[in-house]
Amino acid sequence: MMRMALISPLILAACDTQDPSPMTVFEPEYLGAETGVLDGDLVQVDAAMRGARNTADLEAYVECAVSQFALDRDHGFARHLRTKVKERGGVLRADAVYTISPSLPRGLVTIDAEVVARSCAENGIPTV
């Protein structure tokens, strides 16, 4: 019971709506994504963006590009293999590699290209 009394003021403080600090507006600038076949079903995506909140924003952009690439080749799925991210002068750049396939591949990090492409359109993320 004593623990609850100590936590409650912290929770209430976090919910204070009179915080004068302004909210940061997310205004990404998508600088382009290039996709290409490395070999067979291996696909490389090079993408760059400015204004990303973190690398997850860049990774979402890369997933949008690879999803559209897969759909353009009548493949419904992609599997992430690796992504290298660099930052220079406020621009995040990704070099990512995926496999694409017509059926759900094995692996933990798989992408349903149709679902991801639809989500990208709904969120204003270009698919190249």
Accessible surface in RSA format (square Angstrom, percent):
REM  Atomic radii and reference values for relative SASA: ProtOr
REM  Chains: A
REM  Algorithm: Lee & Richards
REM  Probe-radius: 1.40
REM  Slices: 20
REM RES _ NUM      All-atoms   Total-Side   Main-Chain    Non-polar    All polar
REM                ABS   REL    ABS   REL    ABS   REL    ABS   REL    ABS   REL
RES MET A   1   205.39 106.4 157.14 104.0  48.25 114.9 140.52 119.5  64.87  85.9
RES MET A   2   154.65  80.1 143.79  95.2  10.87  25.9 116.96  99.4  37.69  49.9
RES ARG A   3   187.56  78.7 185.14  94.4   2.42   5.8  59.29  81.0 128.27  77.7
RES MET A   4   118.17  61.2 116.47  77.1   1.71   4.1 100.17  85.2  18.00  23.9
RES ALA A   5    67.09  61.7  50.35  77.7  16.74  38.1  59.07  83.2   8.02  21.2
RES LEU A   6   121.94  67.9 114.40  81.8   7.54  19.0 115.95  81.4   5.99  16.1
RES ILE A   7    77.26  44.0  77.26  57.6   0.00   0.0  77.26  55.6   0.00   0.0
RES SER A   8    42.19  35.7  40.58  54.2   1.62   3.7  26.45  56.3  15.74  22.0
RES PRO A   9    77.94  56.8  70.14  63.9   7.80  28.4  73.42  60.6   4.53  28.1
RES LEU A  10   129.31  72.0 123.04  88.0   6.27  15.8 123.62  86.8   5.69  15.3
RES ILE A  11    95.12  54.1  92.11  68.6   3.01   7.3  95.11  68.5   0.01   0.0
RES LEU A  12   128.71  71.7 121.05  86.6   7.66  19.2 121.34  85.2   7.37  19.8
RES ALA A  13    70.75  65.1  48.01  74.1  22.74  51.7  56.94  80.2  13.81  36.6
RES ALA A  14    90.07  82.8  48.18  74.4  41.89  95.3  60.59  85.3  29.48  78.1
RES CYS A  15    83.32  63.0  64.36  71.8  18.96  44.6  30.94  78.4  52.39  56.5
RES ASP A  16    85.05  59.6  64.66  64.4  20.38  48.2  23.25  54.7  61.80  61.6
RES THR A  17   131.21  93.3  96.47  97.8  34.74  82.8  77.14 103.6  54.07  81.7
RES GLN A  18   154.42  86.3 130.19  95.1  24.23  57.7  42.18  89.8 112.24  85.1
RES ASP A  19    93.88  65.8  71.50  71.2  22.38  52.9  28.38  66.8  65.50  65.3
RES PRO A  20   128.49  93.6  94.72  86.3  33.77 122.8 107.32  88.6  21.17 131.5
RES SER A  21    68.61  58.0  52.45  70.0  16.17  37.2  44.03  93.8  24.58  34.4
RES PRO A  22   124.58  90.8  98.55  89.8  26.03  94.6 108.97  90.0  15.61  97.0
RES MET A  23   173.04  89.6 150.08  99.3  22.96  54.7 116.25  98.8  56.78  75.2
RES THR A  24   128.81  91.6  97.94  99.3  30.87  73.6  70.37  94.5  58.44  88.3
RES VAL A  25   109.11  71.8  87.02  78.8  22.09  53.2  91.29  79.3  17.83  48.3
RES PHE A  26    68.32  34.2  44.61  27.6  23.71  61.7  47.64  28.9  20.68  59.2
RES GLU A  27   131.93  75.7 110.64  83.7  21.29  50.7  41.41  80.1  90.52  73.9
RES PRO A  28    39.84  29.0  19.31  17.6  20.53  74.6  19.31  15.9  20.53 127.6
RES GLU A  29    83.09  47.7  79.25  60.0   3.84   9.1  35.48  68.6  47.61  38.9
RES TYR A  30    53.76  25.1  26.09  14.8  27.67  72.0  19.69  14.8  34.07  42.0
RES LEU A  31    70.96  39.5  35.04  25.1  35.92  90.3  41.45  29.1  29.50  79.4
RES GLY A  32    36.88  45.5   0.00   N/A  36.88  45.5  32.18  88.3   4.70  10.5
RES ALA A  33    10.96  10.1   0.00   0.0  10.96  24.9   0.25   0.3  10.71  28.4
RES GLU A  34   133.68  76.8 127.79  96.7   5.90  14.0  46.75  90.4  86.93  71.0
RES THR A  35    38.28  27.2  10.88  11.0  27.40  65.3   1.91   2.6  36.37  55.0
RES GLY A  36    30.09  37.1   0.00   N/A  30.09  37.1  28.19  77.3   1.90   4.3
RES VAL A  37    82.67  54.4  51.64  46.8  31.03  74.8  51.64  44.9  31.03  84.2
RES LEU A  38    91.20  50.8  60.16  43.0  31.04  78.0  61.96  43.5  29.23  78.7
RES ASP A  39   105.13  73.6  98.30  97.8   6.83  16.1  21.04  49.5  84.09  83.9
RES GLY A  40    65.50  80.8   0.00   N/A  65.50  80.8  44.28 121.5  21.22  47.5
RES ASP A  41    73.06  51.2  67.89  67.6   5.17  12.2  21.87  51.5  51.19  51.0
RES LEU A  42    56.72  31.6  56.72  40.6   0.00   0.0  56.72  39.8   0.00   0.0
RES VAL A  43     0.23   0.1   0.23   0.2   0.00   0.0   0.23   0.2   0.00   0.0
RES GLN A  44    45.49  25.4  44.27  32.4   1.22   2.9   6.58  14.0  38.91  29.5
RES VAL A  45     0.00   0.0   0.00   0.0   0.00   0.0   0.00   0.0   0.00   0.0
RES ASP A  46    65.63  46.0  62.56  62.3   3.08   7.3  25.85  60.8  39.78  39.7
RES ALA A  47     5.43   5.0   0.00   0.0   5.43  12.4   2.59   3.7   2.84   7.5
RES ALA A  48     7.41   6.8   7.33  11.3   0.08   0.2   7.33  10.3   0.08   0.2
RES MET A  49     0.17   0.1   0.17   0.1   0.00   0.0   0.17   0.1   0.00   0.0
RES ARG A  50   102.64  43.1 102.21  52.1   0.43   1.0  41.83  57.2  60.81  36.9
RES GLY A  51    40.37  49.8   0.00   N/A  40.37  49.8  29.08  79.8  11.29  25.3
RES ALA A  52    26.46  24.3   0.87   1.3  25.59  58.2   0.87   1.2  25.59  67.8
RES ARG A  53   155.20  65.2 117.58  59.9  37.62  89.6  57.47  78.5  97.73  59.2
RES ASN A  54    82.25  56.7  71.93  69.5  10.33  24.9  37.48  90.2  44.77  43.3
RES THR A  55    60.99  43.4  59.80  60.6   1.19   2.8  33.57  45.1  27.42  41.5
RES ALA A  56    58.72  54.0  52.04  80.3   6.68  15.2  53.08  74.8   5.64  14.9
RES ASP A  57    17.91  12.5  13.35  13.3   4.56  10.8   3.83   9.0  14.08  14.0
RES LEU A  58     0.00   0.0   0.00   0.0   0.00   0.0   0.00   0.0   0.00   0.0
RES GLU A  59    70.47  40.5  70.13  53.1   0.34   0.8  18.90  36.6  51.56  42.1
RES ALA A  60    36.15  33.2  31.23  48.2   4.92  11.2  34.95  49.2   1.20   3.2
RES TYR A  61     5.61   2.6   5.60   3.2   0.01   0.0   0.00   0.0   5.61   6.9
RES VAL A  62     1.14   0.8   1.14   1.0   0.00   0.0   1.14   1.0   0.00   0.0
RES GLU A  63    55.36  31.8  55.36  41.9   0.00   0.0   2.20   4.3  53.16  43.4
RES CYS A  64     2.05   1.6   2.05   2.3   0.00   0.0   0.00   0.0   2.05   2.2
RES ALA A  65     1.04   1.0   0.00   0.0   1.04   2.4   0.00   0.0   1.04   2.8
RES VAL A  66     0.00   0.0   0.00   0.0   0.00   0.0   0.00   0.0   0.00   0.0
RES SER A  67     0.00   0.0   0.00   0.0   0.00   0.0   0.00   0.0   0.00   0.0
RES GLN A  68    51.65  28.9  51.65  37.7   0.00   0.0  14.06  29.9  37.58  28.5
RES PHE A  69    13.97   7.0  10.90   6.8   3.07   8.0  13.28   8.1   0.69   2.0
RES ALA A  70     0.00   0.0   0.00   0.0   0.00   0.0   0.00   0.0   0.00   0.0
RES LEU A  71    55.52  30.9  42.41  30.3  13.12  33.0  42.88  30.1  12.64  34.0
RES ASP A  72    94.22  66.0  59.10  58.8  35.12  83.0  21.31  50.2  72.91  72.7
RES ARG A  73   105.04  44.1  91.19  46.5  13.85  33.0  37.36  51.1  67.67  41.0
RES ASP A  74   131.73  92.3 107.20 106.7  24.54  58.0  37.22  87.6  94.51  94.3
RES HIS A  75    46.92  25.6  45.65  31.7   1.27   3.2  29.82  30.7  17.10  19.9
RES GLY A  76    22.07  27.2   0.00   N/A  22.07  27.2  18.60  51.0   3.47   7.8
RES PHE A  77    45.24  22.6  45.24  28.0   0.00   0.0  45.24  27.4   0.00   0.0
RES ALA A  78     0.06   0.1   0.00   0.0   0.06   0.1   0.06   0.1   0.00   0.0
RES ARG A  79    74.56  31.3  74.56  38.0   0.00   0.0   3.29   4.5  71.27  43.2
RES HIS A  80    52.60  28.7  42.56  29.6  10.04  25.7  31.49  32.5  21.11  24.6
RES LEU A  81    72.17  40.2  41.84  29.9  30.33  76.2  44.06  30.9  28.12  75.7
RES ARG A  82    84.13  35.3  80.28  40.9   3.84   9.2  48.67  66.5  35.46  21.5
RES THR A  83    38.55  27.4   8.25   8.4  30.31  72.2   5.96   8.0  32.59  49.3
RES LYS A  84   116.95  57.1 111.15  68.2   5.80  13.8  64.48  58.0  52.47  55.9
RES VAL A  85    51.50  33.9  19.23  17.4  32.27  77.8  19.23  16.7  32.27  87.5
RES LYS A  86   153.08  74.7 147.43  90.5   5.65  13.4  95.45  85.9  57.62  61.4
RES GLU A  87   106.89  61.4  78.35  59.3  28.54  68.0  36.28  70.2  70.61  57.7
RES ARG A  88   201.86  84.8 192.83  98.3   9.03  21.5  67.92  92.8 133.94  81.2
RES GLY A  89    74.40  91.7   0.00   N/A  74.40  91.7  45.13 123.8  29.27  65.5
RES GLY A  90    44.78  55.2   0.00   N/A  44.78  55.2  31.31  85.9  13.47  30.2
RES VAL A  91     9.14   6.0   9.12   8.3   0.02   0.1   9.12   7.9   0.02   0.1
RES LEU A  92    23.81  13.3  23.80  17.0   0.01   0.0  23.80  16.7   0.01   0.0
RES ARG A  93   130.40  54.8 128.90  65.7   1.50   3.6  45.77  62.6  84.63  51.3
RES ALA A  94     4.68   4.3   0.00   0.0   4.68  10.7   1.31   1.8   3.38   8.9
RES ASP A  95    39.76  27.8  39.23  39.1   0.52   1.2  18.14  42.7  21.62  21.6
RES ALA A  96     0.00   0.0   0.00   0.0   0.00   0.0   0.00   0.0   0.00   0.0
RES VAL A  97    12.62   8.3  12.62  11.4   0.00   0.0  12.62  11.0   0.00   0.0
RES TYR A  98     4.29   2.0   4.29   2.4   0.00   0.0   0.00   0.0   4.29   5.3
RES THR A  99    16.00  11.4  15.75  16.0   0.24   0.6  13.17  17.7   2.83   4.3
RES ILE A 100     8.25   4.7   7.12   5.3   1.13   2.7   7.23   5.2   1.02   2.8
RES SER A 101    21.22  17.9  20.90  27.9   0.32   0.7  21.06  44.9   0.16   0.2
RES PRO A 102    94.92  69.2  75.17  68.5  19.75  71.8  75.75  62.5  19.17 119.1
RES SER A 103    74.18  62.7  71.26  95.1   2.92   6.7  44.36  94.5  29.83  41.8
RES LEU A 104   118.69  66.1  93.83  67.1  24.86  62.5  93.83  65.9  24.86  66.9
RES PRO A 105    26.89  19.6  11.60  10.6  15.29  55.6  21.33  17.6   5.56  34.5
RES ARG A 106   221.11  92.8 207.63 105.8  13.48  32.1  88.14 120.5 132.97  80.6
RES GLY A 107    47.84  59.0   0.00   N/A  47.84  59.0  22.31  61.2  25.53  57.2
RES LEU A 108   182.74 101.8 147.67 105.6  35.07  88.2 150.24 105.5  32.50  87.5
RES VAL A 109    79.34  52.2  74.48  67.4   4.86  11.7  77.71  67.5   1.63   4.4
RES THR A 110    47.05  33.5  22.03  22.3  25.02  59.6   1.27   1.7  45.78  69.2
RES ILE A 111     7.44   4.2   5.13   3.8   2.32   5.6   7.42   5.3   0.03   0.1
RES ASP A 112    60.06  42.1  53.11  52.9   6.95  16.4  18.78  44.2  41.28  41.2
RES ALA A 113     0.00   0.0   0.00   0.0   0.00   0.0   0.00   0.0   0.00   0.0
RES GLU A 114   106.14  60.9 104.88  79.3   1.27   3.0  28.88  55.9  77.26  63.1
RES VAL A 115    80.44  52.9  79.20  71.7   1.24   3.0  79.30  68.9   1.15   3.1
RES VAL A 116    29.67  19.5  28.77  26.0   0.91   2.2  29.67  25.8   0.00   0.0
RES ALA A 117    14.00  12.9  10.42  16.1   3.58   8.1  10.83  15.3   3.17   8.4
RES ARG A 118   124.66  52.3 117.54  59.9   7.12  17.0  57.65  78.8  67.02  40.6
RES SER A 119    46.94  39.7  45.79  61.1   1.16   2.7  21.61  46.0  25.33  35.5
RES CYS A 120     5.28   4.0   4.00   4.5   1.28   3.0   1.17   3.0   4.11   4.4
RES ALA A 121    79.17  72.8  49.72  76.7  29.45  67.0  59.20  83.4  19.97  52.9
RES GLU A 122   134.09  77.0  93.93  71.1  40.15  95.6  46.20  89.4  87.89  71.8
RES ASN A 123   101.18  69.8  71.29  68.9  29.89  72.0  18.62  44.8  82.55  79.8
RES GLY A 124    56.26  69.4   0.00   N/A  56.26  69.4  36.48 100.1  19.78  44.3
RES ILE A 125    29.84  17.0  25.38  18.9   4.46  10.8  25.79  18.6   4.05  11.0
RES PRO A 126    53.33  38.9  40.89  37.3  12.44  45.2  52.97  43.7   0.37   2.3
RES THR A 127    30.26  21.5  25.81  26.2   4.45  10.6   6.25   8.4  24.02  36.3
RES VAL A 128   112.03  73.7  48.24  43.7  63.79 153.7  77.87  67.7  34.16  92.6
END  Absolute sums over single chains surface
CHAIN  1 A     8731.1       6901.1       1830.0       4954.7       3776.4
END  Absolute sums over all chains
TOTAL          8731.1       6901.1       1830.0       4954.7       3776.4
